[in-house]
């Protein structure tokens, strides 16, 4: 996990002092989002709570990618009074990373981290390690500059003109960069930036050629969600305008790619009105088979990796540290493997294995809950408490979280449960909702 401390900062705009979070050591295996924060210059950015001014603290930090054996230190010239003090800072950062690793992971490259005076050179090094060429880096810079121009457009007319003028360079990579910036803005709570990015996203969908393709792809996927049948999937694949759209449809419709599906596709081929259409449909069938096989291979590899992770957690002397380090791998595939293993152990009557697997289950759920906002943590705890007195005690202990927003969230959750047929859980939640409403009303009356 990223190491975060608090530092005292002075706002250059209003001169007020405030405490700002500071990251000193970033490990991309423990926190994959750290890479994008570095590449987008969002590490150690501070927002003044008094006037809202945002700026970089320009403090040193160490970037660590163990899979690529990268240890990079950002050390601006103003960090430290002399070379000795800067070397001491580098040593302290390196020690912090070394201490967080197991003995077998403490390798020689960590003892000689590469030092950068500018963030630009550091980001280039990170991209080079990913196999990104200098030409690709320049293209990325150009996309970033274009996106910034769009975000800073002085009017809707200027934005629309900029989009139309640059239609040829607004491609899938541009939309991917936009999506990453949206994710980062959301994760760091930058509501103003997120709103501007969403506006830009909507205009790009409407005005750019790539945006129209993205929108059409989304419409097709939504049509398949609304009518998830083999016939609909065949129809959409035949209509799909490009390879990417077909891949998305095949991935979503993978459970329907069975013998009846290919029978329907073959029937279309045999009834094709001319040779050109027949050849197009034959090529489509070949493509569907290839994509299906690739998805299946990737799925097998993924489940194999998650099975290995579960085994490592069961054998580890420190499963919590291992789970934290590989947190991003604790996904739905991992839980599917864990659930299947539990069911198998229970069927075999292997009480010892069931106990060990249940311990892993509880550990992982605890880690996941710790990453949730406090309001969601409280909601989850309320869902597990059955006694009315315990519910009231829990609400009283978290009075600051009991707000009108929580009332709205619980109302939405209750409605969803009823729609999904979970009547018992919905009734239980309705009782909790009444208590929450009562507390909110009492707080408003004070």
Rosetta blueprint (number, residue, H / E / L):
1 X L
2 X L
3 X E
4 X E
5 X E
6 X E
7 X E
8 X E
9 X E
10 X E
11 X L
12 X L
13 X L
14 X L
15 X L
16 X L
17 X E
18 X E
19 X E
20 X E
21 X E
22 X E
23 X E
24 X E
25 X E
26 X E
27 X E
28 X L
29 X L
30 X L
31 X L
32 X L
33 X H
34 X H
35 X H
36 X H
37 X H
38 X H
39 X H
40 X L
41 X L
42 X L
43 X L
44 X L
45 X E
46 X E
47 X E
48 X L
49 X L
50 X L
51 X L
52 X L
53 X L
54 X E
55 X E
56 X E
57 X L
58 X L
59 X L
60 X L
61 X E
62 X E
63 X E
64 X E
65 X E
66 X L
67 X L
68 X L
69 X L
70 X E
71 X E
72 X E
73 X E
74 X E
75 X L
76 X L
77 X L
78 X L
79 X L
80 X L
81 X L
82 X L
83 X H
84 X H
85 X H
86 X H
87 X H
88 X H
89 X H
90 X H
91 X H
92 X H
93 X H
94 X H
95 X H
96 X H
97 X H
98 X H
99 X H
100 X L
101 X L
102 X L
103 X H
104 X H
105 X H
106 X L
107 X L
108 X H
109 X H
110 X H
111 X H
112 X H
113 X L
114 X E
115 X E
116 X E
117 X L
118 X L
119 X H
120 X H
121 X H
122 X H
123 X H
124 X H
125 X H
126 X H
127 X H
128 X H
129 X H
130 X L
131 X L
132 X L
133 X L
134 X H
135 X H
136 X H
137 X H
138 X H
139 X H
140 X H
141 X H
142 X H
143 X H
144 X H
145 X H
146 X H
147 X H
148 X H
149 X H
150 X H
151 X H
152 X L
153 X L
154 X L
155 X L
156 X H
157 X H
158 X H
159 X H
160 X H
161 X H
162 X H
163 X H
164 X H
165 X H
166 X L
167 X H
168 X H
169 X H
170 X L
171 X L
172 X H
173 X H
174 X H
175 X H
176 X H
177 X H
178 X H
179 X H
180 X H
181 X H
182 X H
183 X H
184 X H
185 X H
186 X H
187 X H
188 X L
189 X L
190 X L
191 X H
192 X H
193 X H
194 X H
195 X H
196 X H
197 X H
198 X H
199 X H
200 X H
201 X H
202 X H
203 X H
204 X H
205 X H
206 X H
207 X H
208 X L
209 X H
210 X H
211 X H
212 X H
213 X H
214 X H
215 X H
216 X H
217 X H
218 X H
219 X H
220 X H
221 X H
222 X H
223 X H
224 X H
225 X H
226 X H
227 X L
228 X L
229 X L
230 X H
231 X H
232 X H
233 X H
234 X H
235 X H
236 X H
237 X H
238 X H
239 X H
240 X L
241 X L
242 X L
243 X H
244 X H
245 X H
246 X H
247 X H
248 X H
249 X H
250 X H
251 X H
252 X H
253 X L
254 X H
255 X H
256 X H
257 X L
258 X L
259 X H
260 X H
261 X H
262 X H
263 X H
264 X H
265 X H
266 X H
267 X H
268 X H
269 X H
270 X H
271 X L
272 X L
273 X L
274 X L
275 X H
276 X H
277 X H
278 X H
279 X H
280 X H
281 X H
282 X H
283 X H
284 X H
285 X H
286 X H
287 X H
288 X H
289 X H
290 X H
291 X H
292 X H
293 X H
294 X H
295 X H
296 X H
297 X H
298 X H
299 X H
300 X H
301 X H
302 X H
303 X H
304 X H
305 X H
306 X H
307 X H
308 X H
309 X H
310 X H
311 X H
312 X H
313 X H
314 X H
315 X H
316 X L
317 X L
318 X L
319 X H
320 X H
321 X H
322 X H
323 X H
324 X H
325 X H
326 X L
327 X H
328 X H
329 X H
330 X L
331 X L
332 X H
333 X H
334 X H
335 X H
336 X H
337 X H
338 X H
339 X H
340 X H
341 X H
342 X H
343 X H
344 X H
345 X H
346 X H
347 X H
348 X H
349 X L
350 X L
351 X H
352 X H
353 X H
354 X H
355 X H
356 X H
357 X H
358 X H
359 X H
360 X H
361 X H
362 X H
363 X H
364 X H
365 X H
366 X H
367 X H
368 X H
369 X H
370 X H
371 X L
372 X L
373 X L
374 X H
375 X H
376 X H
377 X H
378 X H
379 X H
380 X H
381 X H
382 X H
383 X H
384 X H
385 X L
386 X L
387 X L
388 X H
389 X H
390 X H
391 X H
392 X H
393 X H
394 X H
395 X H
396 X H
397 X H
398 X L
399 X H
400 X H
401 X H
402 X L
403 X L
404 X H
405 X H
406 X H
407 X H
408 X H
409 X H
410 X H
411 X H
412 X H
413 X H
414 X H
415 X H
416 X H
417 X H
418 X H
419 X H
420 X L
421 X L
422 X L
423 X H
424 X H
425 X H
426 X H
427 X H
428 X H
429 X H
430 X H
431 X H
432 X H
433 X H
434 X H
435 X H
436 X H
437 X H
438 X H
439 X H
440 X H
441 X H
442 X H
443 X H
444 X H
445 X H
446 X L
